[in-house]
Amino acid sequence: MDFIAHELSDIRANCSQQSSKLISCNATLVRIDLFPEQQNRSMTVCLRFPEDYPQRSSILVELKSRVYSDKLLAELTRLMDEHAKQHLGKAQALLVLKFAIQYLTDNPLCICLDEIKQLRQDLKEHNNVSQLKLRQRTSCVELTARGGQYFYRLTAAVPDDYPQQAIELRGQESNLPNVLLRYLNGQSREIARQCVEPPLRLGKDELANFRPSKSLYRTLKFCLEATRDFHLELCPICDNPVLPEKPETVVLDDRDDAYVERVYCGHLFHQGCLKLYLAEPPFPKGGKLCPAKRRHPRSDARSYMGKGAMTSTANKLDNNDNRCGIKLAHDRWVVSVKTAEARWAQKQARQRELEEVVDFLQ
C-alpha cells in the first residue's frame, strides 16, 4: 500500500498540467481527463491497481471519450496495456498517461479514424487505383482520385476543432477539363460547409437541434466517385463518351463542338450536341427536358429548382420511366421557348430561301 500511496502522490504532483486534469485520485480509482480544454479532442483515462500490482500485474486501463471512435479507444487501450507490462515492478500510472498524451499528440488524425478506414474500404471494394496518404505531422489527408487516365488531387487539412469546423481543402490539381475541375472544387467545398453550417431556412427548433457533423468522409467520397465516373459518362444526345480516352486530347476551346458542358441536372454533353438539341423542335412550354436515360447521382437540380419543382417534374414522368426528365438549364443556355421558336423559324426560312435559289440556278 505504501508503494501505491507514493505513486498517488506523484500523480497529484504531475497531473495539473495543461494537457491533463485530475478528477479522482485514490487507491480505488485514478481518473484523469486528457486535453480538457479541447472538447473535440478530450479523453478520460481511468486507472485501477490490481492486488498484485506492480510486481506481477500491470495497471488496469480504461478509456472513455465522446469524440474518439470505439475502435481507436480499444487499440489505444491495448497499446497502453503493452506499455505498462514492459515496466512491471515500477510505478506505471504516469508512464501510461504520458504514453497516451504522446500518442494523441503525434496522431492528430485519429479524431477521424473511422472516416479514413471507410475511405480505404471504399477504395478496396472498387479496386480503385486512387490513393490515400496520411500526413500526421501536418494533420492532413492527401487524396489522388483516378478515373481512367484522368486524376484529381487535393489535400484535406483537419482543423484542431474538428468536426465543429469543416476540413480545409487546398492544393487541387487535375488533368480534367476546367468545367469539371471547377465543379469538383466548388461542390467539395459546399459539401464540407453543409456539414458544419445549418441551412438558412430552418425553424427555431430545427436550428436549435442542429449539430455539426464530420465532413472528411462525405467530401472525399464525393471526389472519389465523381472522378471515377467522369470518363465513363456518355453524351445523352450522341451516346458517345463525353471525354476522350487520352486527357491530352481534351478540347479546351469553348467554341468547339467537342467542348464538354455540364448542365444542372448533372449530365455531361458535347457542346455541339447540346446546341443542336436545344435549337431543334419540339419546344415544350416548360422548356426542354434532359433526354438522358436515367437521373444523375450528382444532380444540382434540387438546389437550383427547389424541392417542389423536382417533385412536379417527377410526377410528369411515368412511374416505370427512369429517364432524367429534368429541365435543361445552364448558365450559358438561358433561352425562352418563344426565342427558340423564333430562331428555328428564322433558320427554316433561310433554308427555304437557299433551296429556292439553288432550284432557280439549276
Helices and strands as residue ranges (DSSP letters): H 2-14, E 20-25, E 30-34, E 43-48, E 60-64, H 70-85, H 93-106, G 108-112, H 113-125, E 131-135, G 136-138, E 140-147, E 150-157, E 168-174, H 178-196, H 204-209, H 216-230, G 247-249, E 260-262, E 268-270, H 271-279, H 301-305, H 307-316, H 337-361
